[in-house]
Amino acid sequence: MTRQLVVTEGKDRGRTLPLPEEGTLVLGRDGSPNTRLNDLAVSRRHCEVRVENGRVVLADCNSTGGTFVNDQAVTTKELDQATSSGWATRPCDWMMTTSP
């Protein structure tokens, strides 16, 4: 199963980031060129997406703007079919897609 994040709003709209089979993807303005976001309203180290034993967990990294799932601020949240269609690292909005 291949999972990826798709930016649906903000300066990086349309960009896709593949998720690792296992491990952590750090999102923010600081980071590798593969995960760096280009919006100054996003914190340098905004949030992490961890893939552990097939689960996808979103964790805020004490960002200034916060991380939201279904318009609720979260510090840590497992992403599943119900939440994968929309979450935000203000001002970027994301969705997670899965393909076989």
N, C-alpha and C positions, 0 to 999 in steps of 0.2 A: 504494500500500500504506500503510495506516495502522497505526502501532505505538503502543502505550501501555503504561505501567507500571501494575500493579495491586498495591496493598499487601495481602498475604495474612495478616499477623500484626502485632500491635502496636497502639498507640493510633490509628493512622490506617487500620486494617483496612477494606477495601472502597473506599478512595479510588483514583481513577484519575488518572494524569498522562499527557496525550498527549505523545509524542515529536515533536520537530520533524523535518521532512524532512531538514534539514542543520542542524548547530549543536550547542550544548551545553546540557544541562539540569543545573543544580547542585541537589543534594539536601542538606538539612540544616535546622537550626533557624533559621539566618539566611538570608534570601533573600526572593524575591518571595512574595506570598501564594499564588501558584499552585503553588510548589514547596516551601514551608515545611512541615516535619514537626513534629508536636506532642509528640514524645517527648523528655524531657530526657536520655535515655541516648544519643540521636543527637547527634553533634557539630554545631556551628554550620554548618560547611562540611564535610559528611561525605564525599560522593563526587560525581563527575560522570558523566553518561551522554552520550557524544559520538556523534553520527551523522555519519559521514564516508563519502561515496561509497557509500551503501547499507549500510555496516557499522555496527554498534552496539558501542561500546567503553565499558566500565565502568572508571573510574579512582578509586581511593581518594585522598582529599585529606588524608593523614596524620591520619585520624580516630583518636580515642581507642579506640573499640571495634573498629575494623577493618571491612573489607568482605570478604565471603565468597562464593564460587561453589562449589556442591556441597561445602560444609563445608570448603573450602580457602581460607585467607586469600590475597587477591590485592592487588597494587598496581595492575595493569592487566590487563584480560581482555576479549577479544572475546566478545560474547554471540551465540549462534547457537541453532538449534533444540534442541541438546543442553543448553544452559545456560539458555535463556530461561524454563524452567519453575520455576527456583528460585535466588535469590541473596539475600543478606542484608546489610543495614547494621544490625548488631545494635543494638537488638532487633527491628527491622522486617524482615519477610520480604517478598520481591517476586516477581512473575513478569512477563514481558513477553508481551503478546499481539499478534497481527497479524491484520488483516482486509484483504480485497481493496479 
